[in-house]
Amino acid sequence: MIITLSYELEIKGASIHYRFLLLKKVVYAKEIEPSNIQKVIFKHAGWGRPGAYIKTKRGFNLRILFFSPIEVMEELQSYVNHYSIDWEEKKDFQVAYELKKRNEKREA
């Protein structure tokens, strides 16, 4: 039997909705408001894999890794800028981001 674990990220209005799914059923869900975000760090999570870490003031921090399509990172950057949230971009993030974007274009 194959057990599938997946997660979803949705930016809806001012909130970020994050859900873990096991066999397509929600096992954990979290909604984060801009006021609860301390900082967002954009960095690479392996060769050609951009990621982001959302540090919260209360509760668990979130790791946004291995999402497709790459536009998730663009939406998260727009969200951070729109709500004036403190953010940091590590030096290898842009390289990983461009590689992922290029690979997705090739696959399409």
N, C-alpha and C positions, 0 to 999 in steps of 0.2 A: 504494500500500500504506500502510495506517495502522499506525503503530507505537505501541503503548500502553505507557506507563511509569506505574507506580503504586507505592504504598508502603503498608505495613501496620504498625500499631502494636498490640502486645498486652501487657497487663500480666498476668503469670502468676506468682503467688506473690510472691516478693521481686524478680523480674527484670522488666525492660522489654525486650521483643523488638521489634526494628525491622528491617523487610525491604524492599528495593527489588526490584520485579519488572519484567521486560521480557518482554512477550508471555506473561504469567502464569508465568514461570520466575524463580526467585530468582537475582538477580545479585549481591546484597550482603546480608548479614545481620549484625546486631550484637545482642549481649545485654549489658545494662547492669545491674550490681548497685548497690544503694543506696550502698555504700561507695565506688563510683567516681564518684558524682555530687557535684559541687562545689556547684552551685546551679541552680535552675530559675527562669526569668524568664517570667512570664505577661504578654503584651502584645498589642496589636492588630497585625494583619498586613495592614491595608487596611480599607476601610470595611466594617464589619459582619463582619469576619473575625478571630476571636480566634486567638492562636497561643501557643506556648510554645517556649522555647529551653532545652535541657538542656545545661549546661556540665559537661563531664566532667573528671576529674583526669588521665586518660590517654586518648589517642585523640581521635577527632573529636567535636565537639559536634553535637547533633542539633537540627534545627528541626522542630517539630510544627506544620504549617500545613495549612489547607484540609481538615481531617478532618471526616467526617460519620459518625455523628451527633455532635452537640455534647457528648454525654455523655463523650466522650474527655477533654475538659478537666476534667470533674468527677472522673473516675477518676484522672487525673493529680494533681489537687489532693488527693484522698484519699490517694494513694500517698505524696506528699510529706509530708503531715501524719503519716501512720502511721509512716514511717521517720525522722522528724525531720530532714528535708533542708532546708537553707537555701533560701528562696525569696523572690521579690520580685514584686509585682504593679504594673505600670505603670498610670498613671491612666486611660488609655483602654480598658483590657482589659475592664472590666465593661460599658461601653457596647457594645463589639463583641460581647461574649458574649451580652448580652440581645437585641441585634438578630438575631444568628444563631439563637438559640433561638426567637424570635418567628417568623422566616422559616421555620424547619423545621416549626413547628406549623401554619402556613398551608398549607405544601406537603403535609402529611399528610392 
